[in-house]
Amino acid sequence: MKHMMICCGAGVATSTVALKKLEAYLQGEKLLDKVRISQGTVAEAITRDDVDFIVSTSPVKVSVPVINALPLLTGMGTDKVFSRVKELILAEG
């Protein structure tokens, strides 16, 4: 099971919006049971070593893939975010 972390500056407002949209998408794609989702701040994301990839509304410099979550807030470009999340969940390894 993959571990996806959703984060923003404070770990509350914009990450919650992104989380809800991703949960709805993953439910529709029948992928919700294939990923463990955690939520937090960018500072927390930097210190985690158990995350496969990060979806963030703020810039994060880590060694795992980071997906820009701003399209989930603006509504423009959400398909690219969703397809990249799906790709990373289904990736081997």
N, CA, C and O of each residue as an XYZ file, in Angstrom:
372
protein
N       0.853     -1.181      0.000
C       0.000      0.000      0.000
C       0.897      1.241      0.000
O       1.855      1.331      0.767
N       0.571      2.182     -0.863
C       1.334      3.429     -0.952
C       0.897      4.393      0.149
O      -0.226      4.326      0.648
N       1.808      5.285      0.514
C       1.507      6.305      1.514
C       1.650      7.674      0.852
O       2.736      8.053      0.414
N       0.549      8.402      0.785
C       0.504      9.741      0.199
C       0.290     10.739      1.327
O      -0.601     10.571      2.161
N       1.116     11.778      1.343
C       0.924     12.841      2.322
C       0.431     14.088      1.609
O       0.977     14.488      0.581
N      -0.602     14.691      2.163
C      -1.138     15.937      1.631
C      -0.754     17.038      2.600
O      -1.039     16.948      3.794
N      -0.104     18.085      2.087
C       0.338     19.123      3.008
C       0.183     20.529      2.435
O       0.036     20.741      1.231
N       0.224     21.468      3.365
C       0.219     22.897      3.039
C       1.004     23.593      4.141
O       1.525     22.932      5.040
N       1.094     24.887      4.086
C       1.884     25.629      5.062
C       1.506     25.352      6.498
O       2.375     25.062      7.319
N       0.231     25.436      6.818
C      -0.224     25.242      8.194
C      -0.766     23.842      8.451
O      -0.989     23.467      9.602
N      -0.981     23.064      7.389
C      -1.487     21.706      7.550
C      -2.967     21.609      7.806
O      -3.454     20.571      8.255
N      -3.710     22.697      7.523
C      -5.137     22.681      7.847
C      -6.010     23.035      6.641
O      -6.677     22.165      6.081
N      -6.008     24.285      6.248
C      -7.014     24.792      5.307
C      -6.897     24.225      3.894
O      -7.736     23.423      3.485
N      -5.887     24.623      3.152
C      -5.841     24.218      1.739
C      -5.565     22.736      1.588
O      -6.015     22.124      0.619
N      -4.831     22.139      2.527
C      -4.605     20.693      2.412
C      -5.905     19.923      2.628
O      -6.082     18.845      2.060
N      -6.806     20.454      3.432
C      -8.099     19.790      3.645
C      -8.946     19.830      2.378
O      -9.604     18.846      2.038
N      -8.931     20.959      1.679
C      -9.648     21.065      0.397
C      -9.082     20.048     -0.593
O      -9.837     19.331     -1.251
N      -7.766     19.987     -0.697
C      -7.121     19.039     -1.605
C      -7.440     17.601     -1.205
O      -7.719     16.761     -2.060
N      -7.399     17.323      0.082
C      -7.691     15.983      0.594
C      -9.089     15.528      0.193
O      -9.265     14.411     -0.294
N     -10.074     16.383      0.396
C     -11.460     16.013      0.075
C     -11.632     15.724     -1.421
O     -12.319     14.776     -1.800
N     -11.010     16.540     -2.256
C     -11.124     16.324     -3.705
C     -10.420     15.042     -4.125
O     -10.925     14.304     -4.971
N      -9.259     14.772     -3.541
C      -8.536     13.543     -3.864
C      -9.275     12.311     -3.365
O      -9.322     11.294     -4.058
N      -9.848     12.390     -2.182
C     -10.619     11.250     -1.665
C     -11.800     10.934     -2.573
O     -12.071      9.766     -2.853
N     -12.501     11.959     -3.032
C     -13.642     11.742     -3.930
C     -13.180     11.107     -5.238
O     -13.816     10.180     -5.739
N     -12.080     11.603     -5.787
C     -11.543     11.041     -7.027
C     -11.128      9.584     -6.819
O     -11.492      8.718     -7.615
N     -10.377      9.312     -5.769
C      -9.881      7.957     -5.521
C     -11.025      6.988     -5.235
O     -10.959      5.818     -5.612
N     -12.065      7.469     -4.576
C     -13.250      6.634     -4.336
C     -13.874      6.245     -5.672
O     -14.210      5.080     -5.888
N     -14.029      7.210     -6.562
C     -14.605      6.943     -7.876
C     -13.771      6.002     -8.725
O     -14.306      5.250     -9.540
N     -12.454      6.047     -8.533
C     -11.534      5.179     -9.283
C     -11.296      3.839     -8.578
O     -10.530      3.006     -9.062
N     -11.955      3.639     -7.440
C     -11.789      2.427     -6.631
C     -10.330      2.228     -6.205
O      -9.818      1.109     -6.217
N      -9.676      3.323     -5.832
C      -8.272      3.276     -5.422
C      -8.065      3.664     -3.958
O      -6.938      3.625     -3.465
N      -9.119      4.030     -3.273
C      -8.996      4.520     -1.904
C      -8.392      3.469     -0.970
O      -7.718      3.815     -0.001
N      -8.632      2.188     -1.260
C      -8.099      1.122     -0.406
C      -6.657      0.757     -0.755
O      -6.070     -0.119     -0.119
N      -6.084      1.419     -1.756
C      -4.712      1.132     -2.172
C      -3.716      2.189     -1.691
O      -2.531      2.131     -2.022
N      -4.205      3.153     -0.909
C      -3.328      4.230     -0.464
C      -3.666      4.633      0.961
O      -4.833      4.708      1.346
N      -2.621      4.890      1.733
C      -2.787      5.443      3.075
C      -2.535      6.932      2.938
O      -1.526      7.344      2.365
N      -3.448      7.745      3.461
C      -3.348      9.198      3.310
C      -3.114      9.834      4.670
O      -3.833      9.566      5.633
N      -2.093     10.682      4.729
C      -1.885     11.481      5.935
C      -1.886     12.948      5.530
O      -1.692     13.280      4.361
N      -2.102     13.807      6.490
C      -2.196     15.241      6.235
C      -1.332     15.971      7.239
O      -1.256     15.582      8.405
N      -0.674     17.039      6.785
C       0.147     17.800      7.718
C       0.761     19.022      7.085
O       0.329     19.483      6.028
N       1.788     19.547      7.755
C       2.461     20.747      7.279
C       3.637     20.380      6.387
O       4.085     19.234      6.370
N       4.127     21.360      5.653
C       5.313     21.163      4.831
C       6.494     20.767      5.725
O       7.287     19.898      5.361
N       6.605     21.398      6.878
C       7.695     21.075      7.809
C       7.644     19.604      8.230
O       8.681     18.949      8.339
N       6.448     19.096      8.463
C       6.301     17.678      8.812
C       6.668     16.789      7.633
O       7.305     15.751      7.810
N       6.272     17.189      6.440
C       6.550     16.392      5.241
C       8.050     16.207      5.036
O       8.499     15.143      4.612
N       8.808     17.235      5.336
C      10.262     17.183      5.139
C      10.904     16.156      6.073
O      11.919     15.550      5.730
N      10.319     15.963      7.239
C      10.921     15.063      8.222
C      10.437     13.621      8.104
O      10.999     12.738      8.752
N       9.424     13.359      7.304
C       8.865     12.004      7.185
C       9.741     11.155      6.276
O      10.239     11.638      5.259
N       9.931      9.896      6.638
C      10.680      8.991      5.767
C       9.828      7.785      5.348
O      10.339      6.832      4.759
N       8.539      7.834      5.655
C       7.645      6.720      5.329
C       6.620      7.090      4.251
O       5.607      6.408      4.093
N       6.886      8.167      3.513
C       5.936      8.662      2.514
C       6.436      8.295      1.110
O       7.611      8.479      0.793
N       5.526      7.775      0.276
C       5.889      7.427     -1.104
C       5.845      8.641     -2.021
O       6.667      8.773     -2.928
N       4.877      9.530     -1.781
C       4.799     10.776     -2.545
C       3.976     11.797     -1.787
O       3.224     11.460     -0.872
N       4.133     13.065     -2.188
C       3.500     14.178     -1.493
C       2.656     14.989     -2.464
O       3.060     15.228     -3.602
N       1.490     15.407     -2.012
C       0.644     16.338     -2.743
C       0.598     17.595     -1.884
O       0.100     17.564     -0.759
N       1.123     18.709     -2.418
C       1.288     19.895     -1.588
C       0.840     21.169     -2.287
O       1.028     21.334     -3.493
N       0.244     22.065     -1.509
C      -0.135     23.375     -2.041
C       1.011     24.367     -1.901
O       0.939     25.476     -2.431
N       2.073     23.976     -1.190
C       3.259     24.813     -1.000
C       4.484     24.059     -1.508
O       4.483     22.828     -1.529
N       5.521     24.775     -1.916
C       6.739     24.091     -2.386
C       7.366     23.231     -1.286
O       7.455     23.642     -0.129
N       7.796     22.031     -1.676
C       8.444     21.109     -0.748
C       9.655     20.509     -1.450
O       9.550     20.062     -2.592
N      10.790     20.493     -0.785
C      11.989     19.871     -1.347
C      12.284     18.596     -0.572
O      12.805     18.631      0.542
N      11.938     17.469     -1.189
C      12.168     16.149     -0.600
C      12.622     15.196     -1.697
O      12.631     15.550     -2.876
N      13.000     13.985     -1.300
C      13.515     13.021     -2.277
C      12.423     12.179     -2.939
O      12.718     11.398     -3.843
N      11.181     12.320     -2.510
C      10.073     11.581     -3.131
C       9.332     12.510     -4.093
O       9.461     13.730     -3.991
N       8.560     11.948     -5.023
C       7.799     12.806     -5.949
C       6.849     13.747     -5.204
O       6.210     13.367     -4.223
N       6.776     14.988     -5.702
C       5.873     15.991     -5.140
C       4.937     16.470     -6.239
O       5.388     16.877     -7.309
N       3.651     16.422     -5.980
C       2.640     16.883     -6.932
C       2.104     18.219     -6.435
O       1.716     18.350     -5.274
N       2.086     19.192     -7.310
C       1.554     20.519     -6.986
C       0.029     20.420     -6.881
O      -0.642     20.069     -7.852
N      -0.510     20.730     -5.709
C      -1.947     20.607     -5.465
C      -2.738     21.867     -5.788
O      -3.960     21.869     -5.646
N      -2.076     22.944     -6.220
C      -2.809     24.185     -6.500
C      -3.954     24.008     -7.490
O      -4.995     24.642     -7.318
N      -3.807     23.165     -8.530
C      -4.962     22.968     -9.428
C      -6.215     22.455     -8.718
O      -7.329     22.708     -9.176
N      -6.046     21.743     -7.617
C      -7.217     21.274     -6.870
C      -7.945     22.424     -6.201
O      -9.131     22.314     -5.891
N      -7.243     23.527     -5.976
C      -7.861     24.705     -5.366
C      -8.467     25.626     -6.413
O      -9.513     26.235     -6.187
N      -7.795     25.724     -7.570
C      -8.261     26.631     -8.617
C      -9.290     25.977     -9.540
O     -10.091     26.663    -10.175
N      -9.260     24.649     -9.608
C     -10.166     23.943    -10.512
C      -9.631     23.833    -11.926
O     -10.291     23.254    -12.789
N      -8.458     24.373    -12.181
C      -7.866     24.323    -13.519
C      -6.650     23.399    -13.495
O      -5.677     23.656    -12.787
N      -6.719     22.318    -14.279
C      -5.618     21.371    -14.327
C      -5.757     20.213    -13.359
O      -4.789     19.501    -13.091
N      -6.962     20.021    -12.833
C      -7.153     18.936    -11.861
C      -6.911     17.562    -12.475
O      -6.425     16.663    -11.790
N      -7.241     17.382    -13.751
C      -7.050     16.079    -14.396
C      -5.596     15.634    -14.336
O      -5.317     14.455    -14.121
N      -4.663     16.570    -14.526
C      -3.240     16.221    -14.465
C      -2.845     15.773    -13.064
O      -2.075     14.827    -12.903
N      -3.372     16.454    -12.056
C      -3.086     16.072    -10.669
C      -3.643     14.678    -10.402
O      -2.938     13.817     -9.877
N      -4.895     14.454    -10.759
C      -5.532     13.160    -10.533
C      -4.794     12.039    -11.254
O      -4.564     10.979    -10.670
N      -4.418     12.255    -12.513
C      -3.755     11.186    -13.261
C      -2.373     10.878    -12.695
O      -1.949      9.722    -12.696
N      -1.660     11.904    -12.208
C      -0.331     11.667    -11.610
C      -0.469     10.918    -10.287
O       0.327     10.024    -10.002
N      -1.462     11.266     -9.481
C      -1.702     10.553     -8.224
C      -2.016      9.093     -8.517
O      -1.465      8.197     -7.877
N      -2.891      8.853     -9.472
C      -3.255      7.479     -9.849
C      -2.032      6.713    -10.315
O      -1.825      5.563     -9.925
N      -1.228      7.345    -11.143
C      -0.007      6.726    -11.658
C       0.926      6.314    -10.515
O       1.469      5.209    -10.523
N       1.111      7.197     -9.538
C       2.007      6.900     -8.433
C       1.445      5.821     -7.498
O       2.205      5.036     -6.930
N       0.132      5.781     -7.339
C      -0.482      4.741     -6.509
C      -0.312      3.371     -7.162
O      -0.039      2.381     -6.485
N      -0.474      3.326     -8.464
C      -0.415      2.050     -9.176
C       0.996      1.628     -9.556
O       1.197      0.498     -9.999
N       1.982      2.511     -9.392
C       3.369      2.188     -9.755
C       3.898      1.051     -8.886
O       3.596      0.969     -7.695
N       4.673      0.196     -9.488
C       5.294     -0.927     -8.751
C       6.422     -0.399     -7.876
O       7.070      0.597     -8.197
N       6.636     -1.088     -6.774
C       7.788     -0.761     -5.929
C       7.510      0.164     -4.804
O       8.416      0.496     -4.040
